[in-house]
Each structure stands twice: as C-alpha cells, then as structure tokens.
Amino acid sequence: MPDLQNDLILILDFGSQYTQLITRKVRETGVYSEIKPWFTSLEEIKKINPKGLILSGGPDSVYAVDAPHPDPGIFELHMPILGICYGLQLMVQHFDGSVQPASQREYGRAVLQVLDDSDIFAGVSSGSQVWMSHGDSVSQLPVGFTTFACTGNAPHVAIAHREKHLYGLQFHPEVVHTEQGSEVLRNFALNICHCKGDWTAENFIEKSVADIREKAGDEHVLCALSGGVDSVVAAALVFKAIGKKLHCVFVDTGLLRRNEAEEVSCRFGNFFGTGFTAVDAADRFVGKLNGIADPEKKRKIIGEEFIRVFEEQARKLPQVQFLVQGTLYPDVIESVSPTGGPSVTIKSHHNVGGLPGKMHLRLIEPLRDLFKDEVRQVGKALGLPAEIIGRHPFPGPGLAVRILGEITPERVAILQKADAIYIEELRRSGWYDKIWQAFAILLPVHTVGVMGDMRTYENAVAIRAVTSTDGMTADWGKLPYDLLGRISTRIINEVKGINRVVYDISSKPPATIEWE
C-alpha cells in the first residue's frame, strides 16, 4: 500500500466553488488529493509533505487590500505549483509581475491556442474549448516566466517558470466545459509532480480499516444505517474493522420512500442479526416538524432528533462511545466551508450543519473525504450487491426536503405514492440506471383541473431526474416524452390529491439537485 502522505497533491482553497472539482479531477488520475484553507501554515504544509500544490481560484482580486494571500514561503518549497485563475494571479503578483482589471471580463467558453505542447500541455489540442471566469488578467509576466497558451481575449492564459516548476492557468481545467482539462491535471500530477497514480479503492479500504480500529479501540460503535449506499458502505467498512462491536440502528422517521422501512429492516436484519435495531420514530419526527416550512429549520430539527434517537439507543448498549455516519465530501462542502476557508455555505446537511452543538457520541465518518462515485467504487471493492451500490441518492432528511412547505402525514402519503410510481416507471423502462438521481417533489401549490367533468383544485407535483458523476455538478435528464407522459398519467390517475405534474429541466449550477 502506498504512503498517501508522500503521494498527495495539496490544494489551497481561496474560495472558489470549483475547488472541490479540482480535488475530484486529481483523484481521477489515481492520485490522492486534499483541500486546506489558503491560510494553512508553512509548517503544516511541510508536515503534510505533498508532491505538489494547487492554488485554487477565488472571488477576490489579488490587488485588493483584504485579498487572501498564502504564506509566501510556499514558493520556496522547491515543489511543483499550479495556480488556477486567482492562483495564477497570486503567483504573478508574488514574482513582481502585473495583474490588472481586464479590458473585457471573460465568463464562459473560450478557444485555447496552444503555443507549447510540452509537459503540462502534452496531448492538449490547440483549438480546444476552455472555461473562463475572471475579471482580472495578467498584463505583464514576471522575469523567468513564459507564455505557452493564449485565447483571443487573454494573451497569457497559461504561463510557466519551468526551472522553478511553477505553472499558471487563467482557465479552469477542473470543470467539464474545459474539454481537455482532465489531461492537463493528469500531466501536472503524474508528469510534473511524479506521483505514482496508484490510489485505489482497495488501499483506501486498507487505510480506513486501520484508522477505524485505532480510533475505536475496544469501544462498541453505533452506526446510523439508512439503507442507502453511503451508510451501507460506511457500515461495511466499520464492520470489517471491528466486527461484532458494531451495532447498526435504522430509524424510521416517517419520511422515507414507500415501503422502505420494511425493506431495509428485512434486508439488514437478516444480515446483522442481533447487531441490527429498527426504531419506529415516525410520529416523533413528523410531530417535531409540525408547522415548520423553512428548509433550514427542517434540516436542523431532523439532525437534532436523529442524534437524540441514537443517544437513546447507545445508552441501551455496552461501551458505546462512537456514532458512524455516511457523511460524504459534498455534504461537508455544501454545509460549511470544508476547510475553514472562505467558500460559501449552500445548505446545511442534516448530518453536518444540522448536527446539534452538544453530542454525547463522538463521530466516525470514514467516507467524509469521498465523492459519491468513489463511495460506489469502495462498495464494489467490499463486495456489496449491485442493487445497493447502484441506488439513487436519498437525502438524510428524507421527504421532508421534498415536501415544500408544511409536513403532514397526508402530504407525506401523497408524495410517497407519486414517487413510487415515478421510480417504478423508470425501472420498467430501463432508465433508472441511466440516471444519477430521480425523485418527485410535492409543491405548495394548488392548481385547477378537470376530472370526470368535475372541476378540481388539487396539488401539483414536480418530477426531477439528473445525470452526474459526483453530485457537485449535474445536468437534467433527457427522459423520453412517451415515458414522461406515462409517468404523468399514472400519477394523476392513481394518486388522489394530485392533478398536475411538471418536469424540472434545471441544471446544477445554478440550481441544486434537491429543491430544499
């Protein structure tokens, strides 16, 4: 197994919403990467001992009075550094070049003109598309730097000081709109930083099992098991590490998909035996949400109630000091800045920003640094069944964040029926496995309709399907018209209380995948 600390690319976060995509793209090369805030000390960076640094983009101008600047000693570490957008401009400024407001700001697609296709641009075609997002540009290069690519609006879109192994890109190689961005990051990680590229699901499992054993010691561990891919993979990792000292608890919040409580209890009750407990807390959760419409309040109430249920269960078991959660990197990213840096909070996930301030259990989150597709790779390596690994993501707060407005048992039942029909039709048509995530949303809207020559004034439901690889970006699913028609007809005919179905064709960004 490789020593990940000696084969690692460290990313310093200056507040770009794309920072996490850099991490994701670097990992695709088989090289482990981590994010730290821009103010990480030089001593800590030396202790981490990465093979290379990447300076992310950010919303600031480098010449602004309060602009974030890292320890200048990073440029004397004699390791490869790649600056992206703001990171490029920091590098230019540090070495006494000039960065000024661009005569024409550039947001969107541009055509790359490659002037030198060696090292970091090896295999990158001139004329390929790149994604720009900047209002400032390099007006004068520092001494020792050369330009090796440009666009029609940016004369210094890619620069390098090869003797110092310093590279800068004005465009964003991490986003899908940059056609050969993955190749650029691969060249940096493997050819310039000389990483081995052998970070795999198997050695992640080996390291995680060792870490869990060290952290848990002789204590028993409680696992929040929802039945979704994240919690199941987390449980499988912990079970591999500590065996029968793991106690899995499934909580029926009353906000699950139709028949899900029975299916999860049957599947995992058989597998874990006495190590599995199902708790019926439907009345408790729905009662706590009575009269609550604000999505942030819903998430925080649900997060608090989950923890209280688990604490109650822990008191019934011997020596339980830890709670296992299937928290993923996107959960952390969207809830808070993942590193204490300046990134903007998108929403509080119930198991991150929604956790109560005081807890009597310490957390074990073995998947906290992974994206969804990486979790699936780990699950496959652990030998989990395909039907678990391939399940669509389901939010921890459940249908509470898919029922817009107030939560009532009646509204839950309506959405459960509509969602079950939608998923059934996707499976029947073969589209379920082509889609990253699909679900129905009950809207706080009543619309006029006609059924059997009678006027109706009932609920509208939206259906959503997206394609993605990591959940950080997503496109709306191009479902066939005839399939959409069948879904709409069945929902309206079979679910009393719904008389209109609409289809969400928003991408992420600017929308999020879930509505709340």
N, C-alpha and C positions, 0 to 999 in steps of 0.2 A: 504493500500500500504506500502511495507517495505521501511525503510530508507536505500537507496542504499549505502550511505556513511558509514553506520555501518554494512553492509553485503557485503563487497567488498574484492577481492583479488587484491593486487597491484603487478604488475610485473615491475622489474627494468631491463631496456634494456641495455645489454653490446655489442650489435651489431650483434647478431645472426639473420640470415634471417628467422629463425624459431620462433622468439619471438612472432610474431603475431598469429602463430598457437597455442601457449600456451594460449593466450587470448581466441581464438576461442574454444579450448577444455574446458577451465574452464567454459565458458559461457554455454556450452552444459550441464553442471551439474546443471544449473539453478542459478548459482552464477555470479553476475556481476564482471567483471574484467577490469582493465585499465592498460595502459603501461605508465611509466615515465622513463626518462633517468637515467642512473646509478648515475649521479651526483646530483640527487634530494636531497635537504637538509633534514636533520633530522626533522627540524621544519615543513616542508611541509608534510612529511610522517606522522608525528603526527597529523597534521591538517586533513589529509585525513582519518586517523584512520581506516586502513584496518584490517580485521580479520586475514590476513596472508600476507606474502611476498613471491614472487618467484623471484629468481635471474636467469636471462636467461643465455644461452650460449653466446659465443663470439669468435672472431677470434684470440684473443691475448693469450699469456702465462702469468700467474699471476706473474711470477718472472721477467718478462721483466721490464726495467726501466720505460717505459712510459705506462705500463699496467693500465687500468682503475680500480680504487678501490673506492667503495662507502664509505660514512661516516661510520666508524667502530661502531658508536653508534647504528646502526640498529640491531646489535647482542645483544643489551642490552634492547630491547624494550619489551621483555617478550611476544613475539607473535611467532607463528609458522613460520618458514622459510624453503623453499625448494630451494636448489641450484641445477641447471641443468647444467651439463658439466662444463663450466667455472665458473658457480655459485657454484658448488660443490668445485672446487679447491680454490676459494676465501675463502670459509668457512674453509677449511682445513688449508690454509695458516694463516688465522686470528687467529686460535686457536693453532698455533705453530706446526702443522703437516708439512709434507713434500710433495711437488709436484715437479716432475722431468720429463724430456723428457722420453716418454715411449720407452722401448726397441724395441717395434714394434707398429707403429702407427696403428690406427684402424678406418677404414671408411667403413661403411656398416653394414650388418646384423651380429648379434651375438646371441648366445643362452644363456638365463638367467638361472642361477642356484640360486634358492631362498633358503636362509638359515633360514629365519624367516618370516613367512607369516602373522604376526600380523600388526595392524594399517595400514600403508600406502601400504603394500603389501597384504592386506586382499583380498582374492579371486583371486590373481595373481598366475598363474601356473608356477612351475619350468619346464624348458624346452621350455618356450615360446620365441618368437623371439623379440629382441630389436634392435634399430638402434643406432649405434655408430658413432661418428665423432670427434675424438680427437687425438692429437699428444703427449699430456702430460697425466700423470696418478698419482694417489696418491701412494706414496711409503711408507709413514708412517702416521698412524692415529694420530690425536690429543688425548690428555687424555680425557676420558669420552665418546669417540665415539666408536661405534661397527659397524662391517660389517654385513649386513643382506642379501647380494646377491653378486654374482661374475659371471664372464664369463671366458672362457678359457684363455683370454688374459688380463683380468683386475680383480685382486684379490679383489679390493674394488669398485665394480661397484655401490653399494648402501650402504650408511652409515647413522648412526643416533646418535644423543645425545638426548635421549628421555626426560630426565629431563628438558632440555632447549627447547624441541620441535623443534630441528634442524634436517633437513633431506637433504641428498645429493644424486644425481643420476648422474652417468657418462654417461648414455644413454639418449636419447631424447624421453620422453613419449608422446610428442605432435605430432609426425609425424605418419602417417598412417602405416609405416613399423614396428613400435612397436606394437605388436598385442594386448596387454592389457594396453597400455598407458593411454587410457581414464579412465580405472578403477583406475589406480594409482593417476591421478589428481583428480578424484572424491573422493577417500579416503582422500586425502590431504584437499580438500575444505570442505567436509561435516563432516568427522570423526575427523580430526585433528584440523581444524580451526573452526569447529562447525558452519559453515554457514547454513542458513535455506534452500537455494536452491529454492527460490520462485521468482527469477527474471523472469518475463514473458513478452510477447509482450504487454499484457494488461496494466501492470504497467509501461512499457516503454512509452506507448502512454499517459498515465495519466501524467507522469512526463514531457514528451516533450511538451504537450499542455500547461502545466503551465509555462514552461520555455519560450515558444514562446510568450505567452501572456505578460509575464513580459518584454521580450526584445523588442517586437514590440510596446508595449504601445498603443497609439491612432493612430500610423502611418499606412499608407497603405503600402502594401507589394507586390512586383513584384516577380513572380515565373517563372523560366526558365523551361517550360514544353515541354519535347521532345516526350512524349507518351510512353516512356519506363517505366519499373517497378519502377526504383529509383525516377525519377522525379514525377511520379504519386503518389507514396506513400508519398513523401515529400509534394506535393501539398495538399493531403488529410489531412495530419497532420496539416498543417498551416490553411487550411480551417476550420478544426474542432476547431482550436484555435481562429481565428479572423473573420471567416465567410466572408461576402461580402467585407471586406477590402483587400481581396486577389485578385490580378489581374494576370492571367496566360497568358504568352506570348510564343507562339510557333514560332520558327524561321526555315523556310525552307532554308537550306544552299545550296541546290542543290546537297548535298552529302548524301542524305537519300536513303533508300531502295525504290524499285519501288512502286509507288502509295502511299507511306507512308504519304506524306504531305496531300493528300486529305482525307485519312482515319483518321488521327489524328484531322484534322480540323473539320471533321464531328462529330466524337465521342465527343470531348471535347467542341466544340462549342455548341452542344446541352446541355451538362451538365452544363457548367459555364455561358452560355448565354453571356450577355454583359461583363462578367468578363473574357472573353477569346478573345485574339487577335492573329491572324496569320500574320506573316511578311514574305513576299517573298523577300529573300535576296540572292537568288541563284547566280545571276550574280556578286553580290558584293563579296561573299566568294570565288567563283571559280576564279574570277579575281585577288583577292589578292594572290591566290596560283599559279598564272601563273609563270611557270619556276622554281618552288620550288620542289625539290626532297627529301631533307633531312627531315626525320620524326619529329625530334625535332623542326625544324623550322615550319613545318606544324602545329604541335600542338600549338605552341606559337602564330602563326598568327591567328589560329581559336579561341583560347582562348581570344585573344585581341579583335577580331572582334565581338564575342558573347557579350562581356561586352559593347562595344560601341553601339551595337544594343539595348541592354537592357537599357542603359543610355538614349538613344534617346526616347525609349518608356516611360521611367519613367518621363521624362520631360512633357509628354502629360497627365500625371495622377496627381491627387491631393496628396500631402503629402507623396510621395513615397521616403523612405529612405533606404529600405532593398531589397536585392535580395535573393530569395530562390533557392538553388541548391541541386540536389540529390547526392551530393558527398558521397562516401562510404569509409570505412576504407581502403580497398585495393587500392583505388585511392590515398589516402594520403600516404600509405606505399610505393607504387612503385614510387611516385613522389619525395618524400623527406623523411628523417628520420621522423617518426611520432611524435617524442618527443624531437627532437633536439639531439638525441643520435647519435652513430656512424654508424648506418645502412646505407647500400649503396643505392643510387638512381638507380632505374631500368629504369624508363622512366617518363617524365613529362606528367601527365594527363592534358588535356586542361583546366579543372576547378580547378586545384591545382597549379602545377608548371608552367602551361601555362597562368595563370592569369597575367594581366598587373600590373606593380608596383603601378600605381595610379588609383584608382577607386573612383567614386562619390557615390557608393552604398555600404552599409555595408552588410555583408553576414549573412544569416541564413541557417545553414546546419544541419537539425535535424537528418540526418542519418549518419553523419560523423564518428560515432564510431561503426557502424554496418557492418556486412558482408552481402553478397547478400542473403543468405538463411534466415538470421534474418530479413532483409527487407521484404522478402516474407511473413514471419510469421506476421509481423506488418500489411502488406497489407491485409492479410486474416482476422486479428482481426478487421480491419477497415471496412470490408465488401466489399472490391473491387472484381470485377469479376475475375474468374479463368483465363480467356484469357489474362488479363493484368498481373496478378501475375506470370503466367507461361511463359511469353515471354522470349526468349533468350536475354542475354545482348547485347547491341549495343553501340559501343564507341561513346562518345560525338563528336569527330571529324568526325564521320561517315565514309563514304567510302574513305575519304582522306588518312586514315591509312590502307586501304585495297587495295589501288591502289599504288603499289610500283613504285616509280619514279614520273614523272610529272603528274599533274592533268589537264585533258582537258575534255570538255563536251562530246566528243566522247568516251573517255575511261570510264567516269562515266556511260554512257549509256550501254556500253558493260558489265560492271560489274553488273549493276542493273539487266539486263536480265538474266545473268548467275546465280546470287544469287537467284533471284526469282524462277527459275526452281529448283534449289537445295532445297530450303525451301519447295516448293510445293511437291516435291517428298518425302521429309522427313515426311511431314504431311500426305500425302496419304498412306504411308507405316506404319504409327504408330510410327515412330522413333523420331519424333520431341520432344515428351515429355520424351523420354528416354535419351536425350542428354542435357547437360548443355548449350552448345553454338555451333552453326554451322554457317558457312559463307564461301563465296568464296573470293579469293584474285587474283587480276589481276597482273601478273608478268611482269617485264620489260624485257621480253624475247620473241623473235620470234622463231618459230620452223618450220621445213619443214614438209609438209603433202601432202596428195593426196586426192583430192575430185573430183569425176566425171572424172577421168583420167587426171586431171589437177594438176600440182604442185601448192601448196600453201605455203606461208611463212607468218604465222599469229601469233596471241597472244596465249600464254599458260596461263591457269588459274589453280590455286590450290584450292582445297576444304578442309575444316578443320571441324572436329567435336570432341568435348572433353566432358568427363564426369568429374564432380567435385561436391563439396558441397559448397565451399566458394570462389572459384576462386583463392585461394592462391596456391594451387597445382591442377594439372589436369592430366588426362590420355587421350590418344587419343581414340576416339570412334571406337568400333569394328563393323562398319557397314557391313551388308551382301554384298558379292560380287555381287549378282544379282542387288541389289539396287545401288551400286556404278556404275555398268555397265549401268543401265538405266539413271542415272544422267549424266554420261559422254556422252552417246549417244545423249541425248536430248540437252545438252549444245552445243555440236559440230554441231549438225544438225540445231538448231534453233537460235543460236547466231552468226550472221555474224561477222567475225573477230577473232574467236577462232577455233583453230584446234587441241588443245591438252589439256587434263585435268589430273592433278596429285593429289594424296591424301596425306595429311600431317599426318605422323604417329609419331610425336614428342610429348613427354610429357612435362609438366611444373613442376619443372625444368627438364632439363636445358633450354628448350625453354620457351618463354612466350606464352600465348594463342593467342593474336594478333601478327601479323608479324611485325608491326611497333608500 
